[in-house]
Amino acid sequence: MLSATLHLRLWWENAQGQVVFGPGRALLLAKVEEVGSLHKAAKELGMSYRAAWGKIKASEEALGEKLLIKEKGSKKLQLTPFALKLLTEYEHWRKDVYNYAQKQAHFWELK
């Protein structure tokens, strides 16, 4: 019998085919939440600050919502309530789709 592992990459696009949100942006937001800085998050993920900022801005424009705000009295960034909900909903959706796909993917049992 063939041994196989299921891998999925799921993201949301707008009508123009531009990425609105996906695994990379979810990882970036989670890292910002952890370290409190877009610069540090980008560095830890091996990307430039400019690229990270561009991805955040593109998502904010497409969604019509801010994703990051400065913590009052500090330079530290935090996720907006919308971004926290987006991250949670994206992760639930990703897990649901993965679990469904895993249950349906029986093609490797054909041998």
C-alpha positions in Angstrom: 0.0 0.0 0.0 1.2 3.5 -0.8 2.0 5.6 2.2 1.0 9.3 1.7 0.6 12.4 3.7 -2.0 15.1 3.0 -0.7 18.7 2.7 -2.9 21.6 2.0 -2.2 25.4 1.6 -5.4 27.4 2.0 -5.8 31.1 1.5 -8.5 33.7 0.8 -8.3 35.8 -2.4 -10.2 38.8 -3.6 -12.1 39.0 -6.9 -8.8 40.1 -8.6 -7.0 37.0 -7.4 -4.8 38.8 -4.9 -4.1 37.1 -1.6 -6.2 38.6 1.2 -5.2 36.2 4.0 -3.4 32.9 4.2 -0.9 30.8 6.1 2.0 33.3 5.7 0.0 36.2 6.9 -1.4 34.2 9.8 2.1 33.2 10.8 3.2 36.8 10.5 0.3 38.1 12.7 0.9 35.3 15.3 4.6 36.3 15.5 3.8 40.0 15.9 1.4 39.0 18.7 4.3 37.0 20.3 7.1 39.6 20.0 5.2 42.9 19.8 7.1 44.2 16.8 6.6 43.8 13.0 10.3 44.4 12.5 11.3 41.6 14.9 8.5 39.3 13.6 9.7 39.8 10.0 13.3 39.2 11.0 12.4 35.9 12.9 10.5 34.7 9.8 13.3 35.5 7.5 11.6 38.3 5.6 12.3 42.0 5.1 10.3 44.6 7.1 9.2 46.1 3.9 7.7 42.8 2.6 6.0 42.2 6.0 4.5 45.7 6.1 3.4 45.3 2.4 1.5 42.1 3.2 -0.1 43.6 6.3 -1.2 46.7 4.4 -2.5 44.7 1.4 -4.6 42.6 3.8 -5.9 45.7 5.7 -6.9 47.4 2.4 -8.6 44.3 1.1 -10.5 43.6 4.4 -11.2 47.3 5.2 -10.0 46.8 8.7 -6.8 47.6 10.6 -4.8 44.5 11.8 -2.2 46.1 14.0 -2.3 48.9 16.5 0.3 50.5 18.8 -0.1 49.6 22.5 -1.0 52.8 24.4 2.1 54.5 25.9 4.4 52.1 24.1 6.0 51.4 20.7 4.8 47.8 21.0 2.4 46.5 18.4 -0.6 44.4 19.1 -3.3 42.8 17.0 -6.6 44.5 16.8 -9.7 42.6 18.0 -10.5 42.1 14.3 -7.1 40.6 13.6 -7.4 38.2 16.6 -10.8 37.0 15.4 -9.5 36.7 11.8 -6.6 34.6 13.0 -8.9 32.4 15.1 -11.4 31.9 12.3 -8.8 31.2 9.7 -7.2 28.5 11.9 -10.6 26.9 12.6 -11.5 27.0 8.9 -8.0 25.5 8.0 -8.4 22.7 10.5 -12.0 21.9 9.3 -11.0 21.8 5.6 -7.9 19.7 6.5 -9.9 17.2 8.5 -12.6 16.9 5.8 -9.9 16.4 3.1 -8.2 13.8 5.2 -11.4 11.8 5.7 -12.1 12.0 1.9 -8.6 11.3 0.6 -8.7 7.5 0.1 -7.0 7.4 -3.3 -3.8 6.0 -1.7 -5.7 2.9 -0.5 -6.4 1.9 -4.1 -3.4 -0.4 -4.4 
